[in-house]
Amino acid sequence: MRRILILIVISILILFAAFAFISIFFMQTYKIPTTSMVPTLMPGDKIAVNKIVYGPRIPFVSVRLPGLKKPTRGEVVVFISPADRSKAYVKRLVAVPGERLSIKDGNVYINGKIMVDPRIARNYYYSQGDYAKGNKEIVVPEGKYFFMGDNSISSLDSRFWGFVDGRDIVGKAIFIWWPPKRIGMIE
């Protein structure tokens, strides 16, 4: 009887360790709390985030393992908010390091050219906040990224709190797994 109990405890510990390893290095789930990414993500959606693609961070140290690629414009990304480091945000990547960005008449301009990528062009973006007010052009610094919510009227994003450091990127949102009627890939 004692041997069976020890085997059960060891099995539970191994299962817990495997789950922790997977969620730290490979995949993590998040629940969408707000309307900032409507229509792409709805409040209550549960999403899976791939950490391998950009390189997982090792907990408790400021080390990141190499990723498969760098984040690219148009992707939906989870990152640690520069405004509140205790929260992870999910937004669309709009501008990458070195790019010039402006918002005019609801359209996003990168390096002086209007964005035609349908993931970005289909949304109306308001030029508000300290980093997008008055149609001004900003330059994304090296190692930083500029994010906005698809539903920009109700999104606190880079327009308000500035750039996100590449070290604070958690991973790429890849699919909605809950609720069942919304299951699918995230574009």
Backbone as CSV, one residue per row, in Angstrom:
resi,resn,N_x,N_y,N_z,CA_x,CA_y,CA_z,C_x,C_y,C_z
1,MET,0.821,-1.202,0.000,0.000,0.000,0.000,0.867,1.271,0.000
2,ARG,1.910,1.239,0.796,2.809,2.393,0.883,3.505,2.623,-0.460
3,ARG,3.905,1.556,-1.118,4.573,1.655,-2.412,3.640,2.270,-3.461
4,ILE,2.379,1.906,-3.466,1.402,2.468,-4.397,1.223,3.958,-4.149
5,LEU,1.148,4.351,-2.894,1.008,5.763,-2.542,2.225,6.567,-3.012
6,ILE,3.416,6.021,-2.843,4.638,6.685,-3.301,4.627,6.823,-4.822
7,LEU,4.207,5.785,-5.541,4.121,5.851,-7.000,3.114,6.908,-7.463
8,ILE,2.003,7.013,-6.767,0.997,8.026,-7.112,1.565,9.422,-6.909
9,VAL,2.219,9.654,-5.783,2.806,10.970,-5.491,3.882,11.312,-6.523
10,ILE,4.745,10.356,-6.850,5.792,10.591,-7.854,5.162,10.894,-9.215
11,SER,4.127,10.159,-9.588,3.445,10.394,-10.865,2.847,11.799,-10.917
12,ILE,2.241,12.229,-9.835,1.663,13.575,-9.776,2.758,14.628,-9.882
13,LEU,3.872,14.430,-9.210,4.982,15.384,-9.271,5.573,15.461,-10.681
14,ILE,5.713,14.323,-11.336,6.228,14.310,-12.714,5.258,15.032,-13.644
15,LEU,3.975,14.785,-13.484,2.964,15.452,-14.299,3.007,16.968,-14.083
16,PHE,3.103,17.393,-12.827,3.190,18.820,-12.514,4.447,19.433,-13.130
17,ALA,5.581,18.752,-13.013,6.838,19.265,-13.569,6.751,19.369,-15.102
18,ALA,6.146,18.386,-15.741,5.995,18.425,-17.205,5.102,19.589,-17.619
19,PHE,4.002,19.795,-16.899,3.101,20.906,-17.197,3.822,22.242,-17.016
20,ALA,4.565,22.395,-15.931,5.319,23.636,-15.679,6.355,23.873,-16.777
21,PHE,7.053,22.833,-17.181,8.066,22.951,-18.236,7.433,23.413,-19.542
22,ILE,6.303,22.819,-19.905,5.612,23.190,-21.145,5.131,24.635,-21.086
23,SER,4.522,25.051,-19.955,3.990,26.413,-19.888,5.089,27.467,-19.782
24,ILE,6.252,27.115,-19.262,7.357,28.071,-19.174,8.051,28.230,-20.519
25,PHE,8.270,27.141,-21.228,9.105,27.190,-22.426,8.370,27.072,-23.756
26,PHE,7.196,26.492,-23.804,6.570,26.208,-25.092,5.257,26.943,-25.347
27,MET,4.301,26.787,-24.475,2.947,27.263,-24.749,2.315,27.735,-23.444
28,GLN,1.511,28.808,-23.546,0.786,29.297,-22.383,-0.583,29.757,-22.839
29,THR,-1.550,29.715,-21.940,-2.894,30.166,-22.289,-3.210,31.471,-21.562
30,TYR,-4.048,32.272,-22.195,-4.494,33.546,-21.632,-5.979,33.713,-21.912
31,LYS,-6.656,34.438,-21.027,-8.068,34.780,-21.225,-8.148,36.260,-21.564
32,ILE,-8.922,36.598,-22.595,-9.060,37.981,-23.055,-10.071,38.699,-22.148
33,PRO,-9.630,39.772,-21.446,-10.529,40.430,-20.493,-11.284,41.645,-21.045
34,THR,-10.842,42.229,-22.170,-11.419,43.492,-22.625,-11.797,43.434,-24.096
35,THR,-12.351,44.551,-24.584,-12.764,44.655,-25.986,-11.687,45.295,-26.866
36,SER,-10.473,45.444,-26.377,-9.438,46.167,-27.126,-9.030,45.488,-28.439
37,MET,-9.287,44.193,-28.585,-8.892,43.490,-29.813,-10.087,43.010,-30.643
38,VAL,-11.295,43.497,-30.333,-12.476,43.166,-31.128,-12.269,43.737,-32.533
39,PRO,-12.565,43.055,-33.606,-13.280,41.797,-33.729,-12.394,40.550,-33.721
40,THR,-11.069,40.721,-33.686,-10.175,39.559,-33.740,-10.344,38.674,-32.510
41,LEU,-10.333,39.289,-31.339,-10.502,38.576,-30.072,-11.632,39.217,-29.289
42,MET,-12.473,38.379,-28.699,-13.626,38.857,-27.941,-13.384,38.635,-26.447
43,PRO,-14.001,39.473,-25.589,-13.876,39.218,-24.152,-14.340,37.800,-23.825
44,GLY,-13.547,37.100,-23.028,-13.863,35.715,-22.672,-13.164,34.682,-23.534
45,ASP,-12.642,35.086,-24.697,-11.884,34.142,-25.524,-10.679,33.652,-24.729
46,LYS,-10.355,32.402,-24.892,-9.132,31.851,-24.314,-8.212,31.501,-25.476
47,ILE,-6.981,31.984,-25.371,-6.054,31.820,-26.486,-4.824,31.022,-26.063
48,ALA,-4.204,30.380,-27.045,-2.932,29.690,-26.840,-1.835,30.558,-27.435
49,VAL,-0.746,30.690,-26.677,0.368,31.543,-27.087,1.617,30.691,-27.230
50,ASN,2.248,30.772,-28.401,3.464,30.030,-28.705,4.672,30.847,-28.225
51,LYS,5.404,30.328,-27.252,6.578,31.029,-26.721,7.855,30.700,-27.494
52,ILE,7.887,29.561,-28.139,9.080,29.113,-28.859,9.410,30.025,-30.032
53,VAL,8.386,30.528,-30.713,8.592,31.265,-31.955,9.523,32.472,-31.781
54,TYR,9.385,33.222,-30.676,10.257,34.383,-30.438,11.356,34.088,-29.424
55,GLY,11.324,32.895,-28.822,12.306,32.519,-27.810,11.757,32.697,-26.407
56,PRO,11.634,31.605,-25.660,11.083,31.715,-24.300,12.073,32.375,-23.338
57,ARG,11.510,33.073,-22.361,12.324,33.677,-21.302,12.486,32.657,-20.185
58,ILE,13.661,32.618,-19.608,13.898,31.740,-18.464,13.461,32.504,-17.215
59,PRO,12.579,31.907,-16.401,12.063,32.621,-15.229,13.167,32.990,-14.233
60,PHE,12.959,34.130,-13.566,13.804,34.636,-12.476,15.171,35.143,-12.917
61,VAL,15.480,35.064,-14.191,16.726,35.643,-14.710,16.371,36.376,-16.006
62,SER,17.184,37.298,-16.394,16.870,38.056,-17.608,17.557,37.429,-18.819
63,VAL,17.284,36.146,-19.019,17.863,35.416,-20.144,16.731,34.914,-21.030
64,ARG,16.909,35.061,-22.317,15.937,34.566,-23.290,16.643,33.581,-24.205
65,LEU,16.007,32.440,-24.409,16.550,31.457,-25.344,16.323,31.936,-26.771
66,PRO,17.140,31.503,-27.709,16.949,31.935,-29.102,15.594,31.490,-29.640
67,GLY,14.976,32.352,-30.418,13.691,32.040,-31.032,13.857,31.601,-32.472
68,LEU,12.754,31.242,-33.083,12.753,30.826,-34.479,12.767,32.021,-35.423
69,LYS,12.202,33.156,-34.958,12.140,34.362,-35.782,11.870,35.566,-34.900
70,LYS,11.986,36.740,-35.491,11.647,37.979,-34.788,10.170,38.292,-35.043
71,PRO,9.538,39.031,-34.130,8.138,39.429,-34.368,8.027,40.277,-35.635
72,THR,6.951,40.069,-36.387,6.741,40.832,-37.617,5.407,41.571,-37.576
73,ARG,5.353,42.660,-38.311,4.169,43.498,-38.350,2.927,42.688,-38.704
74,GLY,1.834,42.976,-38.008,0.559,42.320,-38.267,0.267,41.165,-37.334
75,GLU,1.280,40.630,-36.674,1.058,39.496,-35.769,0.395,39.968,-34.473
76,VAL,-0.404,39.082,-33.886,-0.999,39.332,-32.574,-0.050,38.725,-31.553
77,VAL,0.380,39.563,-30.600,1.478,39.208,-29.703,1.077,39.467,-28.252
78,VAL,1.561,38.609,-27.361,1.402,38.817,-25.916,2.721,39.351,-25.381
79,PHE,2.636,40.384,-24.534,3.837,41.012,-23.973,3.532,41.543,-22.586
80,ILE,4.575,41.839,-21.830,4.435,42.466,-20.520,4.262,43.962,-20.746
81,SER,3.234,44.519,-20.157,2.926,45.931,-20.371,3.956,46.839,-19.708
82,PRO,4.447,47.843,-20.444,5.348,48.800,-19.814,4.619,49.704,-18.819
83,ALA,3.291,49.805,-18.941,2.500,50.640,-18.033,2.238,49.940,-16.705
84,ASP,2.119,48.619,-16.731,1.851,47.829,-15.525,2.537,46.479,-15.699
85,ARG,3.727,46.358,-15.153,4.565,45.170,-15.379,3.990,43.895,-14.764
86,SER,2.900,44.003,-14.026,2.267,42.804,-13.463,1.258,42.192,-14.432
87,LYS,1.023,42.848,-15.570,0.007,42.382,-16.521,0.613,42.036,-17.876
88,ALA,0.037,41.012,-18.472,0.374,40.663,-19.855,-0.744,41.200,-20.736
89,TYR,-0.373,41.869,-21.831,-1.336,42.419,-22.777,-1.245,41.641,-24.082
90,VAL,-2.336,41.664,-24.824,-2.341,41.078,-26.164,-2.790,42.165,-27.137
91,LYS,-1.940,42.459,-28.118,-2.212,43.517,-29.104,-1.593,43.110,-30.441
92,ARG,-1.900,43.910,-31.449,-1.342,43.663,-32.779,-0.061,44.486,-32.945
93,LEU,0.970,43.838,-33.469,2.234,44.515,-33.736,2.063,45.367,-34.996
94,VAL,2.292,46.677,-34.849,2.058,47.606,-35.947,3.361,48.130,-36.534
95,ALA,4.377,48.327,-35.689,5.649,48.847,-36.211,6.813,48.198,-35.475
96,VAL,7.866,47.903,-36.223,9.052,47.222,-35.695,10.213,48.218,-35.592
97,PRO,11.323,47.822,-34.959,12.435,48.753,-34.765,12.900,49.423,-36.057
98,GLY,13.109,50.745,-35.949,13.625,51.522,-37.065,12.567,52.102,-37.989
99,GLU,11.317,51.689,-37.853,10.258,52.191,-38.734,9.705,53.520,-38.229
100,ARG,9.232,54.323,-39.184,8.545,55.572,-38.878,7.049,55.304,-38.981
101,LEU,6.296,55.718,-37.953,4.861,55.437,-37.896,4.081,56.722,-37.682
102,SER,2.952,56.826,-38.375,2.003,57.912,-38.111,0.595,57.375,-38.345
103,ILE,-0.375,58.043,-37.736,-1.787,57.688,-37.902,-2.503,58.931,-38.413
104,LYS,-3.128,58.804,-39.595,-3.843,59.922,-40.212,-5.178,59.437,-40.744
105,ASP,-6.240,60.121,-40.377,-7.589,59.800,-40.867,-7.933,58.328,-40.658
106,GLY,-7.496,57.753,-39.544,-7.814,56.371,-39.217,-6.914,55.333,-39.846
107,ASN,-5.974,55.764,-40.664,-5.068,54.846,-41.349,-3.682,54.880,-40.718
108,VAL,-3.006,53.745,-40.770,-1.639,53.639,-40.273,-0.685,53.808,-41.449
109,TYR,0.324,54.648,-41.259,1.363,54.861,-42.256,2.690,54.383,-41.680
110,ILE,3.400,53.575,-42.443,4.728,53.111,-42.063,5.705,53.643,-43.103
111,ASN,6.704,54.363,-42.627,7.708,54.975,-43.503,7.067,55.784,-44.627
112,GLY,5.969,56.490,-44.287,5.293,57.372,-45.232,4.297,56.706,-46.151
113,LYS,4.165,55.376,-46.071,3.248,54.655,-46.965,2.091,54.072,-46.157
114,ILE,0.885,54.212,-46.721,-0.296,53.689,-46.052,-0.212,52.160,-45.960
115,MET,-0.607,51.622,-44.822,-0.588,50.163,-44.638,-1.717,49.525,-45.439
116,VAL,-1.363,48.503,-46.214,-2.362,47.774,-46.986,-2.559,46.353,-46.468
117,ASP,-1.754,45.931,-45.500,-1.931,44.615,-44.884,-3.351,44.574,-44.305
118,PRO,-4.196,43.644,-44.764,-5.598,43.641,-44.339,-5.780,43.469,-42.832
119,ARG,-4.829,42.838,-42.157,-4.945,42.674,-40.703,-4.886,44.021,-39.994
120,ILE,-4.239,44.995,-40.606,-4.130,46.335,-40.023,-5.076,47.304,-40.732
121,ALA,-5.133,47.253,-42.052,-5.910,48.215,-42.840,-7.413,48.114,-42.593
122,ARG,-7.918,46.974,-42.153,-9.365,46.814,-41.955,-9.885,47.560,-40.733
123,ASN,-8.984,48.039,-39.870,-9.381,48.711,-38.639,-9.200,50.216,-38.757
124,TYR,-10.049,50.958,-38.044,-9.899,52.407,-37.960,-9.092,52.697,-36.713
125,TYR,-7.996,53.427,-36.853,-7.130,53.739,-35.712,-7.223,55.226,-35.378
126,TYR,-7.520,55.509,-34.132,-7.630,56.887,-33.661,-6.254,57.423,-33.296
127,SER,-5.965,58.651,-33.725,-4.676,59.271,-33.395,-4.829,60.002,-32.060
128,GLN,-4.696,59.237,-31.008,-4.809,59.775,-29.650,-3.672,59.233,-28.804
129,GLY,-3.485,59.811,-27.638,-2.392,59.393,-26.772,-1.127,60.181,-27.073
130,ASP,-0.209,60.177,-26.145,1.023,60.967,-26.272,1.889,60.557,-27.462
131,TYR,1.772,59.304,-27.907,2.648,58.823,-28.967,1.996,58.815,-30.344
132,ALA,0.754,59.295,-30.462,0.098,59.294,-31.772,-0.756,60.538,-31.988
133,LYS,-0.664,61.489,-31.116,-1.500,62.685,-31.175,-1.112,63.590,-32.344
134,GLY,-2.109,64.185,-32.965,-1.864,65.205,-33.969,-1.176,64.727,-35.228
135,ASN,-1.400,63.494,-35.616,-0.823,62.958,-36.859,0.695,63.009,-36.901
136,LYS,1.334,63.128,-35.748,2.795,63.228,-35.766,3.431,61.882,-36.107
137,GLU,4.618,61.962,-36.676,5.362,60.759,-37.040,6.350,60.441,-35.916
138,ILE,6.397,59.180,-35.533,7.350,58.740,-34.510,8.254,57.672,-35.107
139,VAL,9.431,57.524,-34.547,10.379,56.498,-34.983,10.484,55.466,-33.866
140,VAL,10.313,54.200,-34.223,10.419,53.117,-33.247,11.901,52.861,-32.985
141,PRO,12.344,53.005,-31.715,13.769,52.807,-31.408,14.200,51.353,-31.597
142,GLU,15.500,51.158,-31.758,16.049,49.801,-31.876,15.685,48.989,-30.631
143,GLY,15.322,47.733,-30.844,14.980,46.838,-29.750,13.589,47.044,-29.188
144,LYS,12.806,47.964,-29.777,11.457,48.286,-29.287,10.425,47.996,-30.370
145,TYR,9.164,47.887,-29.939,8.053,47.592,-30.843,6.861,48.471,-30.497
146,PHE,5.990,48.708,-31.473,4.801,49.546,-31.291,3.571,48.688,-31.532
147,PHE,2.696,48.595,-30.522,1.503,47.752,-30.569,0.238,48.589,-30.452
148,MET,-0.836,48.141,-31.131,-2.149,48.755,-30.971,-3.220,47.673,-30.970
149,GLY,-4.320,47.985,-30.278,-5.477,47.106,-30.301,-6.260,47.306,-31.579
150,ASP,-6.883,46.247,-32.086,-7.691,46.350,-33.302,-8.884,47.292,-33.095
151,ASN,-9.418,47.331,-31.883,-10.533,48.210,-31.526,-9.936,49.429,-30.830
152,SER,-9.308,50.301,-31.596,-8.439,51.329,-31.013,-9.159,52.339,-30.132
153,ILE,-10.465,52.505,-30.294,-11.179,53.463,-29.451,-11.219,52.989,-27.997
154,SER,-11.124,51.678,-27.776,-11.170,51.171,-26.394,-9.892,50.419,-26.034
155,SER,-8.776,50.834,-26.607,-7.522,50.139,-26.356,-6.474,51.079,-25.766
156,LEU,-5.938,50.699,-24.619,-4.756,51.364,-24.082,-3.569,50.604,-24.632
157,ASP,-2.762,51.288,-25.413,-1.687,50.603,-26.119,-0.492,51.534,-26.291
158,SER,0.361,51.241,-27.239,1.585,52.031,-27.428,1.307,53.501,-27.710
159,ARG,0.132,53.841,-28.200,-0.201,55.244,-28.424,-0.181,56.023,-27.107
160,PHE,-0.441,55.339,-26.002,-0.519,55.986,-24.695,0.740,55.791,-23.852
161,TRP,1.291,54.559,-23.804,2.429,54.300,-22.927,3.727,54.016,-23.667
162,GLY,3.735,54.152,-24.958,4.993,54.084,-25.697,5.363,52.701,-26.184
163,PHE,6.650,52.509,-26.332,7.187,51.322,-26.987,7.346,50.162,-26.006
164,VAL,7.297,48.950,-26.566,7.502,47.728,-25.782,8.888,47.194,-26.102
165,ASP,9.641,46.924,-25.064,10.980,46.364,-25.235,10.861,44.924,-25.746
166,GLY,11.721,44.557,-26.673,11.710,43.197,-27.217,11.864,42.129,-26.149
167,ARG,12.545,42.449,-25.052,12.711,41.476,-23.958,11.405,41.185,-23.246
168,ASP,10.398,42.077,-23.399,9.117,41.899,-22.715,8.086,41.151,-23.551
169,ILE,8.459,40.728,-24.743,7.538,39.963,-25.574,7.507,38.521,-25.069
170,VAL,6.283,38.029,-24.822,6.082,36.673,-24.293,5.971,35.657,-25.411
171,GLY,5.140,35.950,-26.410,4.952,34.991,-27.492,3.887,35.432,-28.473
172,LYS,3.694,34.617,-29.483,2.724,34.885,-30.549,1.412,34.174,-30.247
173,ALA,0.314,34.944,-30.275,-1.019,34.351,-30.100,-1.339,33.570,-31.371
174,ILE,-1.606,32.260,-31.217,-1.777,31.458,-32.429,-3.198,30.955,-32.668
175,PHE,-3.937,30.627,-31.591,-5.318,30.202,-31.833,-6.201,30.402,-30.614
176,ILE,-7.498,30.527,-30.900,-8.529,30.609,-29.863,-8.979,29.182,-29.595
177,TRP,-8.952,28.766,-28.326,-9.379,27.399,-28.014,-10.678,27.355,-27.206
178,TRP,-11.188,28.520,-26.811,-12.457,28.581,-26.076,-13.056,29.951,-26.289
179,PRO,-14.347,30.059,-26.475,-15.407,29.054,-26.472,-15.423,28.246,-27.780
180,PRO,-16.082,27.090,-27.744,-16.055,26.187,-28.905,-16.494,26.834,-30.218
181,LYS,-17.486,27.735,-30.171,-17.952,28.347,-31.423,-16.937,29.317,-32.021
182,ARG,-15.895,29.682,-31.265,-14.870,30.622,-31.746,-13.516,29.950,-31.988
183,ILE,-13.433,28.660,-31.865,-12.175,27.955,-32.059,-11.638,28.245,-33.467
184,GLY,-10.352,28.619,-33.518,-9.752,28.889,-34.818,-8.416,29.593,-34.674
185,MET,-7.725,29.723,-35.776,-6.435,30.413,-35.818,-6.642,31.917,-35.695
186,ILE,-5.653,32.589,-35.138,-5.704,34.047,-34.982,-4.926,34.677,-36.127
187,GLU,-5.590,35.572,-36.853,-4.944,36.300,-37.960,-4.642,37.710,-37.549
